[in-house]
């Protein structure tokens, strides 16, 4: 799929003086806006200055992110005018959107509550020290994030890394499908409305508990921590 480049290097050309998180968060947010239809063909993007301020990165890094997405046919640029959503964006994303159009946030949460706790045994069996180090890095970055966009990126990155630690390609494919649903406008709008500073702090504590239990290879505790976190997220998103 166009937007799921598992083998893609982590924006290596964008990692210079600004660090990885801002560039990745900017790219992730643009892709979410395109996938969800929040940005439509021909729509003008915020200025480089505005994107720089929002994601706390230099304008040179903003330009490189935009150039990468332009090269993929997702954006177009007009000298002296700005950056716009590509005219053919609907055709580009129609296949991916069709795969998620009938999946509601309630459907997704129901699936997550079944699937993610069930992965614990595989993760405990197969995860490496490098996997745990990456989980902890995701927690560190989420806790240090100074914007909701950055926090959202590292929240998603942590859950993806946990799934990747199962070292099972089928599991990762399923998780990528769930991530595509999370990128839809309905999910994103609900998540943004639900994440207060207090809830964000609680999520961070819960993330640490999950990672700690996995690192200790405590299956029961990891499963319980995962389930508790997902129930908490469902409550905040859906009210039950």
Helices and strands as residue ranges (DSSP letters): G 12-14, H 20-36, H 48-55, H 59-71, E 75-78, E 82-85, H 89-100, H 105-118, H 120-126, H 129-144, H 148-164, H 169-182, H 185-194, H 197-215, H 219-238
